[in-house]
C-alpha cells in the first residue's frame, strides 16, 4: 500500500480572504449608502426629541407611561430607518430603490455631505440646549410643572408594610408598625404626611410608586416589610423618591420585640435625616414615639386597633376587650386608654351601647390617657371629637387645636375642626379646614363627602352639586358620592324631587343603613307625597326599626299627619333608651309648648343647654340655637320681655354670623324669620322667609306646625305665602312623577 502525504490545504486561507473581501464590500456599501450617517443622525435627533418630550409631557402633566411610549417608538424607528437607508437612495427624482439607480448618476456623496451638515447642526442645537439649561438654573434640575413641584415638597406616604411572617394572622402587627411610623412622622414639623386611610387604599394593589405619589400628592413613599418570629422581629424599610423611583435610604433592623419603640424612632429619625437635603432643612427634628411598654401590652393594643377598623358591632366589642387587656398588662400605657375611648364611641354609633353610657366611659378613658401623657395627640383628638358629638363646639376648637399643634397631619382632627367651625357659623373656615383634611387624606370617601357638605352649607350648592356629579360618574358603585349628590339637591338647592334618585342609589349600595331611607322620607314629605314617605319608612324599619334615623323618620311622618299621640309615644320610647338625646329633647320641648306646658317646656329646654354646657359669655353654637329660640318664645308667651330679649340678642348675633359667613345659605335667613316672628314683625318675617325660599327652603308644612309661627296661622299674608310654597312643591312632585327613575321610587297610586 502506498501512502501519499498531501501538502497543506489552500481551502481555509481562500475562505478567509473571501470573508475579508465580503466584509470590506459590506462596510463599503454601508458608507456609500450613508447608512452609518443615517444611524448617527437618527440617534442624535432621537436624543433631542426625548429632551423636548420630557419637558412637554411634564408640563401637560401626562401620565408616566407617555414618556416610555415615546422612547419605545424611537427605538422601533431605528431599524426601520436603517433598512430604508440601505434599500433606497435619495435622488433628484425622489426616493428610489438602490437597484434602480444608475451608479454613474448616484448622488450619495452629496447626500452624505448634507447628512454631515445636519448632524453637526443637531449637535450644536443639543449643546446649546444643555448650556442654556445649566446657565438658566445652575446646579438645579429643570423647572418642573406645578404638580411636580407640589409632589417635590416636604411630603411622604407610609405604605402598609408587607407581612413576611410565617403566620398570616400577624398582618395586624405589620399594619400596626406602618401606622405607628406614620404617626411618628406626622409629628415632624413641616412634613406633610398622607393619612392612613389614603395610604392603605393601595394595600394589595399593583399600583407603582409614581401612581401612588401622584394620587396622594407626595414626593416620597416609605415601604417595607415585617417578619416576626416569637419575640424577634426583622423590619426592612426603604424610602423612595416618587419623581424618579430611586431609593433615598434603606435599612434592615433585627431586634427583639422589647425594642420595638426604639426601632420605630430609629426609622423615623433616619427618614428625617434623609429628607433634610433639600426637603427638610437643617432644623428638622424627628418626633419621639409612645413611651415604652411591655411587648404583651403593645401587641394587644395593635390587635385592638386592628379590630376597630372593621366597623362592625362585634369588632368594636373585641377591640374594647383587647384595649382593656392591654391596660391590665400595663396600666401606664396611655395609647391603650385613648383607643378604648374611641372604641366606646364607635360602639354607640354602630352598635347597641347607649349613647350616654358610651360617652361617659369614653370621657373617663380620655382623661386617664391625658393624665398619663398630656402630649398624646390622639387623646386630644378623641376629646375634641367627643365634645363635638355632644355639640360643645367651643370646647371642640380648644381640644382639636391642641391635637393639631402636636400632630398637624391629623385629617381626623381637621375634619372635626371643620364641624366645629360650621356649628359656630364660621362656614368659610369649615370649608378650609375640611379641604386641608381632604388634601391629607385624598382617598377617604367619608372626608370627601363631608367636605362637599361644608361647601354646600357655605352657600355654594351649585359647586357641591357639580363636584358630587363628577364623583358619582367616576365611581358609580360608591354610595358616598350619591349621598353627596342627594344632599346638594335636597339640602343646598331645595330640589327634593331630584334628591330621591341619588339617595335611593346610596341606599342600595349601603346595605343595613337606615339614614338614606330616612332622608327619602323627608324629601317625599316636602313633596306632599305621604304614601311614598310611608313606603320608604317601611324600608327603614326593615333595616333597623329602633335606630335613631328610623325613629326620626317615624316622628316626621307623625308630625306631618298631626298625630300628637304617636309623637308623644315615640319621644318617650326613645328618651327611655337615650335620656340625654338632644334631638329628642328638642322635639319634646316643641310638643310641650304646643300643648301649653310652658314650665315643663322650659325645664326641657334648659336641660338641653345644660348638656351643651352653654356659657352666656360665649356665642351660641348651632345646637343651642333651637333651645335658645324656644326659651325666647316661652318668655314672650309669658310676657317676660327682658328675658325674651336677652335670648333674642344672642340669637341675632348667631344670625349675623351666619349671614356674613354664608350669604348664599338658607340657614341665616330662616333664623332671621324666626326671630322676627317672636318679635311680632310680620313684614320682616315674610321677607326673611322669601330669602330662605330663594336659597332652597321648601318645607311649607313645617311653618304651620312650628310653635314659633303659631301666632300667624290665621293671618292672610302668611297663609298666602305658605299656600304658594305648597303649590311650588306640588309642581316639583309632578316633575318627579314624570321622571321614569323617580316614578319607580314613589308609591304606586
C-alpha positions as CSV (number, residue, x, y, z in Angstrom):
1,X,0.0,0.0,0.0
2,X,1.4,3.4,-1.0
3,X,0.9,6.3,1.3
4,X,0.7,9.8,-0.2
5,X,1.4,12.6,2.0
6,X,-0.5,15.7,0.8
7,X,0.6,19.3,1.3
8,X,-1.3,21.8,3.4
9,X,-4.8,22.6,2.1
10,X,-5.4,26.0,0.4
11,X,-9.2,26.0,1.2
12,X,-9.1,27.8,4.6
13,X,-6.9,30.8,3.6
14,X,-9.0,31.2,0.5
15,X,-12.2,31.2,2.7
16,X,-10.7,33.9,5.0
17,X,-9.8,36.1,2.0
18,X,-13.3,35.7,0.7
19,X,-14.8,36.7,4.0
20,X,-12.5,39.7,4.3
21,X,-13.4,40.8,0.8
22,X,-17.1,40.4,1.6
23,X,-16.8,42.4,4.8
24,X,-14.9,45.2,3.1
25,X,-17.6,45.2,0.4
26,X,-20.4,45.3,3.0
27,X,-18.9,48.1,5.0
28,X,-18.1,50.0,1.8
29,X,-21.7,49.7,0.8
30,X,-22.7,50.9,4.3
31,X,-20.6,54.0,3.8
32,X,-21.6,54.5,0.2
33,X,-25.3,54.2,1.0
34,X,-24.9,56.6,4.0
35,X,-26.4,54.0,6.4
36,X,-23.8,55.0,9.1
37,X,-24.6,58.7,8.7
38,X,-28.4,58.0,8.9
39,X,-27.8,56.0,12.1
40,X,-25.8,58.8,13.6
41,X,-28.3,61.5,12.5
42,X,-31.2,59.4,13.8
43,X,-29.6,58.8,17.3
44,X,-28.8,62.5,17.8
45,X,-32.3,63.5,16.6
46,X,-33.9,60.9,18.9
47,X,-32.0,62.2,21.9
48,X,-33.1,65.8,21.1
49,X,-36.7,64.6,20.7
50,X,-36.5,62.8,24.1
51,X,-35.3,66.1,25.8
52,X,-38.2,68.1,24.3
53,X,-40.7,65.4,25.1
54,X,-39.6,65.2,28.7
55,X,-40.3,69.0,29.2
56,X,-43.5,69.0,27.2
57,X,-45.1,65.8,28.8
58,X,-44.3,67.0,32.3
59,X,-45.7,70.5,31.5
60,X,-49.0,68.9,30.4
61,X,-48.9,66.5,33.4
62,X,-49.0,63.5,31.1
63,X,-49.0,60.0,32.7
64,X,-45.7,58.3,33.4
65,X,-46.2,55.8,30.5
66,X,-46.3,58.5,27.9
67,X,-42.5,59.1,28.1
68,X,-42.0,55.3,27.9
69,X,-44.2,55.2,24.8
70,X,-42.1,57.9,23.1
71,X,-38.9,56.0,23.9
72,X,-40.3,52.8,22.6
73,X,-41.4,54.4,19.3
74,X,-38.0,55.9,18.8
75,X,-36.3,52.6,19.4
76,X,-38.6,50.8,16.9
77,X,-37.9,53.5,14.4
78,X,-34.1,53.0,14.3
79,X,-34.0,49.6,12.5
80,X,-36.7,51.0,10.1
81,X,-34.5,54.0,9.3
82,X,-31.5,51.8,8.7
83,X,-33.5,49.5,6.3
84,X,-34.7,52.4,4.3
85,X,-31.2,53.9,4.1
86,X,-29.9,50.5,2.8
87,X,-32.7,49.7,0.3
88,X,-33.4,53.2,-1.0
89,X,-31.4,56.2,-2.3
90,X,-32.5,59.8,-2.3
91,X,-32.2,61.1,-6.0
92,X,-33.3,64.3,-7.7
93,X,-36.3,62.3,-8.8
94,X,-37.2,61.3,-5.2
95,X,-36.7,58.1,-3.2
96,X,-35.7,55.2,-5.5
97,X,-34.6,51.6,-4.8
98,X,-30.8,51.2,-5.0
99,X,-31.1,48.6,-7.7
100,X,-33.0,51.1,-10.0
101,X,-30.3,53.8,-9.7
102,X,-27.6,54.2,-12.3
103,X,-24.4,54.3,-10.2
104,X,-22.8,56.8,-12.6
105,X,-25.6,59.2,-11.7
106,X,-25.7,58.5,-8.0
107,X,-25.6,61.5,-5.6
108,X,-24.9,59.5,-2.4
109,X,-21.8,61.6,-1.8
110,X,-23.8,64.8,-2.0
111,X,-26.4,63.2,0.3
112,X,-23.7,62.2,2.7
113,X,-22.3,65.8,2.9
114,X,-25.8,67.0,3.6
115,X,-26.3,64.4,6.4
116,X,-22.9,65.5,7.9
117,X,-24.2,69.1,8.0
118,X,-27.5,68.0,9.5
119,X,-25.7,66.0,12.2
120,X,-23.4,68.9,13.1
121,X,-26.5,71.3,13.2
122,X,-28.4,69.0,15.5
123,X,-25.3,68.5,17.8
124,X,-24.9,72.3,18.0
125,X,-28.6,72.6,18.9
126,X,-28.3,69.9,21.6
127,X,-25.1,71.5,23.1
128,X,-26.9,74.9,23.1
129,X,-29.9,73.3,24.9
130,X,-27.7,71.8,27.6
131,X,-25.8,75.1,28.0
132,X,-28.9,77.1,28.3
133,X,-30.3,74.7,30.9
134,X,-27.2,74.9,33.0
135,X,-26.9,78.6,32.8
136,X,-30.6,79.1,33.5
137,X,-30.6,77.2,36.7
138,X,-27.1,76.3,37.8
139,X,-26.8,73.2,40.0
140,X,-30.6,72.6,39.8
141,X,-32.9,70.4,37.8
142,X,-35.0,71.9,35.0
143,X,-38.1,73.7,36.1
144,X,-41.0,71.2,36.9
145,X,-44.7,71.6,36.3
146,X,-46.7,72.9,39.3
147,X,-48.0,69.3,40.0
148,X,-44.4,68.0,40.0
149,X,-43.2,70.9,42.3
150,X,-46.1,70.1,44.7
151,X,-45.0,66.5,44.9
152,X,-41.4,67.6,45.5
153,X,-42.5,69.4,48.7
154,X,-41.9,68.1,52.2
155,X,-44.3,65.2,51.9
156,X,-44.4,61.4,52.4
157,X,-46.8,58.5,52.3
158,X,-46.2,55.5,54.5
159,X,-47.5,52.4,52.8
160,X,-48.7,49.3,54.7
161,X,-45.6,47.1,55.4
162,X,-45.8,43.6,54.0
163,X,-46.3,40.8,56.4
164,X,-43.4,38.4,55.8
165,X,-44.1,36.3,58.9
166,X,-44.8,32.6,58.6
167,X,-48.2,33.2,60.3
168,X,-50.6,35.3,58.0
169,X,-52.5,36.3,61.1
170,X,-49.6,38.6,62.0
171,X,-50.7,41.0,59.4
172,X,-52.2,43.2,62.2
173,X,-48.7,43.6,63.5
174,X,-47.2,44.7,60.2
175,X,-50.1,47.1,59.6
176,X,-49.7,48.4,63.2
177,X,-46.0,49.1,62.7
178,X,-46.8,51.0,59.5
179,X,-49.4,53.1,61.3
180,X,-47.1,53.8,64.2
181,X,-44.4,55.1,61.8
182,X,-47.0,57.2,60.1
183,X,-48.0,58.7,63.4
184,X,-44.4,59.4,64.3
185,X,-43.6,61.2,61.1
186,X,-46.9,63.1,61.2
187,X,-45.5,64.9,64.3
188,X,-42.4,66.2,62.4
189,X,-42.8,70.0,62.0
190,X,-43.2,71.0,58.3
191,X,-43.6,67.5,56.9
192,X,-46.8,66.6,55.1
193,X,-47.8,63.0,55.8
194,X,-50.6,61.3,53.8
195,X,-53.3,59.9,56.1
196,X,-53.6,56.2,56.8
197,X,-56.9,55.9,55.0
198,X,-55.4,57.0,51.7
199,X,-52.1,55.2,52.1
200,X,-53.8,51.9,53.0
201,X,-56.1,52.2,49.9
202,X,-53.1,50.9,47.9
203,X,-52.7,47.8,50.0
204,X,-52.5,44.6,47.9
205,X,-52.7,46.6,44.7
206,X,-50.3,46.7,41.7
207,X,-50.0,50.5,41.7
208,X,-46.5,51.7,41.1
209,X,-44.7,54.4,43.1
210,X,-45.4,57.1,40.6
211,X,-49.1,56.4,40.6
212,X,-49.2,56.3,44.4
213,X,-47.3,59.5,44.7
214,X,-49.5,61.3,42.2
215,X,-52.7,60.1,43.8
216,X,-51.6,61.1,47.3
217,X,-49.8,64.3,46.3
218,X,-46.5,63.3,47.9
219,X,-42.8,63.4,46.9
220,X,-41.6,60.3,48.7
221,X,-43.0,56.9,49.7
222,X,-41.9,54.7,52.5
223,X,-42.5,51.0,52.1
224,X,-41.1,47.9,53.7
225,X,-41.8,44.5,55.3
226,X,-42.0,43.0,58.8
227,X,-41.1,39.5,59.7
228,X,-41.9,38.3,63.2
229,X,-40.9,35.0,64.8
230,X,-41.7,34.6,68.5
231,X,-40.3,37.7,70.2
232,X,-37.8,38.5,67.3
233,X,-38.6,40.9,64.5
234,X,-37.0,42.0,61.3
235,X,-38.1,45.3,59.8
236,X,-36.9,46.3,56.3
237,X,-37.7,49.8,55.1
238,X,-36.9,51.9,52.1
239,X,-37.6,55.5,51.2
240,X,-38.3,56.1,47.5
241,X,-38.4,59.3,45.5
242,X,-41.6,59.4,43.5
243,X,-40.1,61.5,40.7
244,X,-37.5,59.1,39.6
245,X,-38.1,55.9,41.6
246,X,-34.6,56.0,43.2
247,X,-34.1,54.8,46.8
248,X,-33.1,57.7,49.0
249,X,-32.5,55.4,52.0
250,X,-33.0,51.8,53.0
251,X,-32.1,49.7,56.1
252,X,-32.9,46.4,57.8
253,X,-33.4,46.1,61.6
254,X,-33.1,42.9,63.6
255,X,-34.4,43.4,67.1
256,X,-36.3,41.8,69.9
257,X,-39.9,42.9,70.4
258,X,-38.8,44.6,73.6
259,X,-37.0,47.2,71.4
260,X,-39.9,47.9,69.1
261,X,-40.3,51.6,70.0
262,X,-36.5,52.1,69.7
263,X,-36.7,50.7,66.1
264,X,-39.6,53.0,65.2
265,X,-37.7,56.0,66.5
266,X,-34.6,55.0,64.6
267,X,-36.5,54.6,61.3
268,X,-38.3,57.9,61.8
269,X,-35.0,59.6,62.6
270,X,-33.3,58.1,59.5
271,X,-36.1,59.2,57.2
272,X,-36.0,62.8,58.5
273,X,-32.2,62.8,58.1
274,X,-32.6,61.5,54.5
275,X,-35.1,64.3,53.7
276,X,-33.2,67.2,55.2
277,X,-31.5,68.0,51.9
278,X,-33.2,69.6,50.2
279,X,-36.6,69.0,51.6
280,X,-36.4,69.4,55.4
281,X,-33.7,71.9,56.1
282,X,-31.3,71.7,59.0
283,X,-33.8,72.3,61.7
284,X,-35.9,69.2,61.2
285,X,-36.1,67.1,64.3
286,X,-37.6,63.6,64.5
287,X,-40.5,63.1,66.8
288,X,-40.4,60.8,69.7
289,X,-42.9,57.9,69.8
290,X,-45.0,56.4,72.6
291,X,-43.4,55.7,75.9
292,X,-42.1,52.2,76.2
293,X,-44.5,49.4,77.3
294,X,-44.3,45.7,77.5
295,X,-44.4,43.6,74.4
296,X,-47.7,42.0,75.6
297,X,-49.4,45.3,76.1
298,X,-48.2,46.7,72.8
299,X,-49.4,43.5,70.9
300,X,-52.8,43.7,72.5
301,X,-53.0,47.4,71.6
302,X,-52.3,46.7,68.0
303,X,-54.9,44.0,68.0
304,X,-57.4,46.4,69.4
305,X,-56.7,49.0,66.7
306,X,-56.9,46.3,64.0
307,X,-60.4,45.2,65.2
308,X,-61.6,48.8,65.5
309,X,-61.0,49.2,61.7
310,X,-63.7,46.6,60.8
311,X,-66.7,48.9,61.6
312,X,-68.9,46.1,63.0
313,X,-70.5,46.0,66.4
314,X,-68.9,42.7,67.3
315,X,-65.5,44.0,66.2
316,X,-65.8,47.1,68.4
317,X,-66.6,44.8,71.4
318,X,-63.5,42.8,70.6
319,X,-61.5,46.0,70.3
320,X,-62.7,47.1,73.8
321,X,-61.6,43.7,75.2
322,X,-58.1,44.0,73.6
323,X,-57.6,47.6,74.8
324,X,-58.7,46.6,78.3
325,X,-56.3,43.7,78.4
326,X,-53.5,46.0,77.2
327,X,-54.4,48.3,80.1
328,X,-54.4,45.3,82.5
329,X,-50.9,44.4,81.2
330,X,-49.6,48.0,81.5
331,X,-51.9,50.5,83.2
332,X,-49.5,53.3,82.4
333,X,-49.7,52.8,78.6
334,X,-51.7,55.9,77.5
335,X,-52.5,55.0,73.9
336,X,-54.4,51.9,75.1
337,X,-56.7,54.2,77.1
338,X,-57.2,56.5,74.1
339,X,-58.0,53.6,71.9
340,X,-60.5,52.3,74.5
341,X,-62.3,55.7,74.3
342,X,-62.6,55.6,70.6
343,X,-64.0,52.1,70.7
344,X,-66.7,53.1,73.1
345,X,-67.8,56.0,70.9
346,X,-67.9,53.8,67.8
347,X,-69.9,51.1,69.6
348,X,-72.5,53.7,70.4
349,X,-72.6,54.8,66.8
350,X,-72.6,51.3,65.1
351,X,-73.8,49.0,67.9
352,X,-76.3,48.9,70.7
353,X,-74.4,50.6,73.5
354,X,-76.5,53.5,74.9
355,X,-75.0,56.9,74.0
356,X,-74.9,58.3,77.5
357,X,-73.1,55.2,78.8
358,X,-70.7,55.1,76.0
359,X,-69.8,58.8,76.2
360,X,-69.3,58.6,80.0
361,X,-66.9,55.6,79.6
362,X,-65.1,57.3,76.7
363,X,-64.6,60.5,78.7
364,X,-63.1,58.6,81.6
365,X,-60.7,56.8,79.4
366,X,-59.6,60.0,77.6
367,X,-58.9,61.8,80.9
368,X,-56.8,58.8,82.1
369,X,-54.8,58.9,78.8
370,X,-54.1,62.6,79.1
371,X,-53.2,62.3,82.7
372,X,-50.6,59.7,81.7
373,X,-49.4,61.6,78.6
374,X,-50.5,65.2,78.0
375,X,-48.7,65.2,74.7
376,X,-50.7,62.3,73.2
377,X,-52.2,63.9,70.1
378,X,-54.7,61.1,69.5
379,X,-56.2,61.6,73.0
380,X,-56.7,65.3,72.4
381,X,-58.4,64.3,69.1
382,X,-60.7,61.9,70.8
383,X,-61.5,64.5,73.4
384,X,-62.4,67.0,70.7
385,X,-64.5,64.6,68.7
386,X,-66.4,63.6,71.8
387,X,-67.1,67.3,72.6
388,X,-68.3,67.8,69.0
389,X,-70.6,64.7,69.2
390,X,-72.2,66.5,72.2
391,X,-72.3,69.7,70.1
392,X,-69.9,71.5,72.5
393,X,-68.1,73.3,69.7
394,X,-66.2,75.9,71.7
395,X,-64.6,73.0,73.6
396,X,-64.0,71.1,70.4
397,X,-62.0,74.0,69.0
398,X,-59.8,74.1,72.1
399,X,-59.1,70.4,72.2
400,X,-58.6,69.9,68.4
401,X,-56.3,72.9,68.1
402,X,-54.1,71.2,70.8
403,X,-54.2,68.0,68.9
404,X,-53.1,69.7,65.7
405,X,-50.3,71.5,67.5
406,X,-49.0,68.1,68.4
407,X,-49.9,66.4,65.1
408,X,-50.5,68.9,62.2
409,X,-51.1,66.0,59.8
410,X,-54.3,64.6,61.6
411,X,-57.0,64.6,58.9
412,X,-59.4,63.4,61.6
413,X,-58.8,66.4,63.8
414,X,-59.0,68.8,60.8
415,X,-62.4,67.4,59.8
416,X,-63.7,67.6,63.4
417,X,-62.4,71.2,63.5
418,X,-64.4,71.9,60.3
419,X,-67.6,70.6,62.0
420,X,-66.9,72.8,65.0
421,X,-66.4,75.9,62.7
422,X,-69.7,75.1,60.9
423,X,-71.6,74.8,64.2
424,X,-70.2,78.2,65.2
425,X,-71.5,79.8,62.0
426,X,-67.9,80.1,60.6
427,X,-68.7,78.4,57.3
428,X,-65.7,79.5,55.3
429,X,-63.3,78.3,57.9
430,X,-65.2,75.0,57.9
431,X,-64.6,74.7,54.2
432,X,-60.9,75.5,54.5
433,X,-60.4,73.0,57.4
434,X,-62.2,70.2,55.6
435,X,-60.2,71.0,52.4
436,X,-57.0,70.6,54.3
437,X,-58.2,67.3,55.7
438,X,-59.0,66.1,52.2
439,X,-55.6,67.2,51.0
440,X,-54.0,64.9,53.6
441,X,-56.4,62.1,53.0
442,X,-57.5,62.3,49.4
443,X,-58.6,58.7,49.1
444,X,-61.1,59.0,52.0
445,X,-64.7,58.8,50.7
446,X,-66.1,60.0,54.1
447,X,-63.9,63.1,54.2
448,X,-64.7,64.0,50.6
449,X,-68.4,63.7,51.2
450,X,-68.1,65.7,54.4
451,X,-66.1,68.4,52.6
452,X,-68.8,68.7,50.0
453,X,-71.4,69.0,52.8
454,X,-69.4,72.0,54.2
455,X,-69.2,73.5,50.7
456,X,-72.9,73.3,50.4
457,X,-73.6,74.7,53.8
458,X,-71.4,77.7,52.9
459,X,-74.0,78.6,50.3
460,X,-72.0,77.1,47.4
461,X,-74.7,74.5,46.5
462,X,-74.1,74.6,42.7
463,X,-70.4,73.9,43.3
464,X,-71.2,71.0,45.6
465,X,-73.6,69.6,43.0
466,X,-71.1,69.8,40.2
467,X,-68.3,68.1,42.2
468,X,-70.6,65.4,43.5
469,X,-72.0,64.7,40.0
470,X,-68.4,64.3,38.6
471,X,-67.5,62.0,41.5
472,X,-70.6,59.8,41.1
473,X,-69.9,59.4,37.3
474,X,-66.3,58.4,38.1
475,X,-67.2,56.0,40.9
476,X,-70.8,54.6,40.3
477,X,-70.6,51.8,42.8
478,X,-69.6,54.0,45.7
479,X,-72.5,55.2,48.0
480,X,-70.7,58.3,49.2
481,X,-70.9,60.4,46.0
482,X,-74.6,59.7,45.7
483,X,-75.2,60.8,49.3
484,X,-73.3,64.0,48.5
485,X,-75.3,64.4,45.3
486,X,-78.6,64.0,47.2
487,X,-77.6,66.5,49.8
488,X,-76.6,69.0,47.2
489,X,-80.1,68.7,45.6
490,X,-82.1,68.5,48.8
491,X,-80.3,70.5,51.5
492,X,-78.4,73.1,49.4
493,X,-80.5,73.8,46.4
494,X,-84.1,72.9,47.5
495,X,-84.8,70.3,44.8
496,X,-86.1,67.3,46.7
497,X,-87.6,65.8,43.6
498,X,-84.1,65.3,42.2
499,X,-82.6,64.1,45.5
500,X,-84.7,61.0,45.7
501,X,-82.9,59.0,43.0
502,X,-79.3,59.5,44.3
503,X,-80.4,58.9,47.8
504,X,-82.1,55.6,46.7
505,X,-78.8,54.6,44.9
506,X,-76.9,55.2,48.0
507,X,-79.5,53.2,50.0
508,X,-79.0,50.2,47.6
509,X,-75.2,50.5,47.8
510,X,-75.1,50.6,51.6
511,X,-76.9,47.5,53.0
512,X,-78.1,47.8,56.6
513,X,-78.0,51.6,56.6
514,X,-81.3,53.5,57.5
515,X,-80.1,57.0,57.0
516,X,-80.7,57.2,53.3
517,X,-84.3,55.9,53.7
518,X,-84.9,58.5,56.4
519,X,-83.7,61.2,54.0
520,X,-86.0,60.0,51.3
521,X,-89.0,60.1,53.8
522,X,-88.2,63.7,54.5
523,X,-87.9,64.5,50.7
524,X,-91.3,62.9,50.0
525,X,-92.9,64.8,52.8
526,X,-91.7,68.1,51.3
527,X,-93.3,67.0,48.1
528,X,-96.6,66.2,50.0
529,X,-96.4,62.5,48.9
530,X,-97.4,60.8,52.1
531,X,-97.8,57.3,50.6
532,X,-94.3,57.4,49.2
533,X,-93.0,58.6,52.5
534,X,-94.6,55.7,54.3
535,X,-93.2,53.3,51.7
536,X,-89.7,54.4,52.5
537,X,-90.4,54.5,56.2
538,X,-91.1,50.7,55.9
539,X,-87.8,50.2,54.1
540,X,-86.1,51.9,57.0
541,X,-88.0,49.8,59.5
542,X,-86.9,46.6,57.7
543,X,-83.3,47.5,58.2
544,X,-83.5,48.8,61.7
545,X,-86.8,49.6,63.5
546,X,-85.2,51.1,66.6
547,X,-82.3,53.2,65.0
548,X,-82.2,56.9,65.6
549,X,-82.8,57.7,61.9
550,X,-85.8,55.3,61.6
551,X,-87.3,56.8,64.8
552,X,-86.8,60.4,63.4
553,X,-88.5,59.4,60.2
554,X,-91.4,58.0,62.1
555,X,-91.7,61.2,64.1
556,X,-91.6,63.3,61.0
557,X,-94.5,61.3,59.4
558,X,-96.5,61.7,62.7
559,X,-95.8,65.4,62.8
560,X,-96.9,65.8,59.2
561,X,-100.1,64.0,59.9
562,X,-100.7,65.9,63.1
563,X,-100.7,62.8,65.3
564,X,-99.7,64.1,68.7
565,X,-100.3,60.8,70.5
566,X,-97.8,58.9,68.2
567,X,-95.3,61.7,68.6
568,X,-95.5,61.6,72.3
569,X,-95.2,57.8,72.4
570,X,-92.1,57.8,70.1
571,X,-90.4,60.5,72.1
572,X,-91.0,58.7,75.4
573,X,-89.8,55.4,74.0
574,X,-86.6,56.9,72.6
575,X,-85.8,59.0,75.6
576,X,-86.1,55.9,77.9
577,X,-83.2,54.5,75.9
578,X,-81.3,57.8,75.4
579,X,-82.4,60.3,78.1
580,X,-79.9,62.9,77.0
581,X,-80.7,62.8,73.3
582,X,-80.6,66.5,72.2
583,X,-82.8,66.0,69.1
584,X,-85.4,64.1,71.1
585,X,-85.4,66.7,73.9
586,X,-85.8,69.5,71.3
587,X,-88.9,67.8,69.8
588,X,-90.3,67.2,73.3
589,X,-89.9,70.9,74.1
590,X,-91.8,71.8,71.0
591,X,-94.6,69.4,71.9
592,X,-94.8,70.8,75.4
593,X,-95.0,74.4,74.0
594,X,-97.8,73.4,71.6
595,X,-99.8,71.9,74.5
596,X,-99.3,74.9,76.7
597,X,-97.0,73.2,79.2
598,X,-94.6,76.2,79.3
599,X,-93.0,75.3,82.7
600,X,-92.1,71.8,81.6
601,X,-91.0,73.1,78.2
602,X,-88.6,75.5,80.0
603,X,-87.2,72.6,82.0
604,X,-86.7,70.5,78.9
605,X,-85.0,73.4,77.1
606,X,-82.7,74.3,79.9
607,X,-81.7,70.6,80.1
608,X,-80.6,70.8,76.5
609,X,-78.5,73.9,77.2
610,X,-77.0,72.2,80.3
611,X,-75.9,69.2,78.2
612,X,-74.4,71.7,75.7
613,X,-72.6,73.4,78.5
614,X,-73.9,76.7,77.2
615,X,-72.0,79.7,78.5
616,X,-73.8,83.1,78.3
617,X,-70.5,84.8,77.8
618,X,-69.7,82.9,74.7
619,X,-71.5,82.8,71.3
620,X,-74.2,80.2,70.7
621,X,-73.4,77.0,69.0
622,X,-75.7,75.8,66.2
623,X,-77.1,73.0,68.5
624,X,-78.1,75.7,71.1
625,X,-80.0,77.8,68.6
626,X,-83.1,75.7,68.9
627,X,-83.4,75.7,72.7
628,X,-82.5,79.4,72.8
629,X,-85.3,80.1,70.3
630,X,-87.7,78.1,72.4
631,X,-86.7,80.0,75.6
632,X,-87.2,83.3,73.8
633,X,-90.6,82.2,72.7
634,X,-91.5,80.8,76.2
635,X,-90.6,84.2,77.8
636,X,-92.5,86.1,75.1
637,X,-95.6,83.9,75.7
638,X,-95.3,84.6,79.5
639,X,-95.0,88.4,78.8
640,X,-91.4,88.4,80.2
641,X,-89.8,90.8,77.6
642,X,-86.5,91.3,79.4
643,X,-85.7,87.6,79.4
644,X,-87.0,87.1,75.9
645,X,-84.8,90.0,74.7
646,X,-81.8,88.5,76.3
647,X,-82.1,85.3,74.3
648,X,-83.2,87.2,71.1
649,X,-80.0,89.2,71.4
650,X,-77.8,86.1,71.4
651,X,-79.8,84.6,68.5
652,X,-79.3,87.8,66.5
653,X,-75.5,87.5,67.0
654,X,-75.6,84.0,65.6
655,X,-77.9,85.1,62.7
656,X,-75.5,87.9,61.8
657,X,-72.5,85.5,61.8
658,X,-74.4,83.0,59.6
659,X,-75.4,85.6,57.1
660,X,-71.8,87.0,57.0
661,X,-70.1,83.7,56.6
662,X,-72.6,82.0,54.2
663,X,-74.8,84.6,52.5
664,X,-75.9,82.1,49.9
665,X,-77.3,79.7,52.6
666,X,-80.9,79.5,53.8
667,X,-79.9,78.9,57.4
668,X,-79.3,82.5,58.4
669,X,-82.5,83.7,56.8
670,X,-84.6,81.0,58.4
671,X,-83.3,82.1,61.8
672,X,-84.0,85.8,60.9
673,X,-87.6,84.8,60.1
674,X,-88.0,83.0,63.5
675,X,-86.6,86.0,65.4
676,X,-88.9,88.4,63.5
677,X,-91.9,86.1,64.3
678,X,-91.2,86.1,68.0
679,X,-90.8,89.9,67.9
680,X,-94.2,90.1,66.1
681,X,-92.7,91.7,62.9
682,X,-94.7,90.2,60.1
683,X,-93.1,92.0,57.2
684,X,-89.6,91.2,58.4
685,X,-90.6,87.6,58.9
686,X,-92.1,87.2,55.4
687,X,-89.1,89.0,53.8
688,X,-86.7,86.6,55.5
689,X,-88.8,83.6,54.5
690,X,-88.7,84.7,50.9
691,X,-85.0,85.0,51.1
692,X,-84.8,81.5,52.6
693,X,-87.0,80.0,49.8
694,X,-84.7,81.6,47.1
695,X,-81.9,79.7,48.8
696,X,-83.6,76.3,48.9
697,X,-86.1,76.3,51.8
698,X,-89.1,74.2,50.8
699,X,-90.8,72.7,53.9
700,X,-94.0,74.6,53.8
701,X,-95.9,72.3,56.1
702,X,-93.5,72.8,59.0
703,X,-94.3,76.5,59.0
704,X,-97.9,75.9,60.1
705,X,-96.8,73.3,62.8
706,X,-93.8,75.2,64.3
707,X,-94.9,76.9,67.5
708,X,-92.7,79.9,66.7
709,X,-95.1,80.7,63.8
710,X,-98.3,79.8,65.7
711,X,-99.4,83.4,66.0
712,X,-99.7,83.8,62.2
713,X,-101.7,80.6,61.5
714,X,-104.8,82.6,60.7
715,X,-103.1,85.6,59.2
716,X,-103.9,86.1,55.5
717,X,-100.5,87.1,54.1
718,X,-98.7,84.3,56.0
719,X,-101.2,81.7,54.8
720,X,-100.9,83.0,51.2
721,X,-97.1,82.6,51.4
722,X,-97.5,79.0,52.7
723,X,-100.0,78.2,50.0
724,X,-97.8,79.5,47.2
725,X,-94.8,77.5,48.6
726,X,-97.1,74.4,48.7
727,X,-98.1,74.9,45.1
728,X,-94.4,75.0,44.1
729,X,-93.7,71.8,45.9
730,X,-96.7,70.1,44.3
731,X,-95.3,71.1,40.9
732,X,-91.9,69.5,41.9
733,X,-93.8,66.4,42.8
734,X,-95.4,66.3,39.3
735,X,-91.9,66.7,37.9
736,X,-90.8,63.6,39.9
737,X,-93.7,61.6,38.7
738,X,-92.9,62.4,35.0
739,X,-89.3,61.2,35.5
740,X,-89.1,57.4,35.0
741,X,-86.4,56.8,37.6
742,X,-88.2,59.0,40.2
743,X,-91.6,57.4,39.5
744,X,-90.2,54.0,40.1
745,X,-89.1,55.1,43.6
746,X,-92.5,56.5,44.6
747,X,-95.6,54.6,45.9
748,X,-98.0,53.4,43.2
749,X,-101.4,55.0,43.1
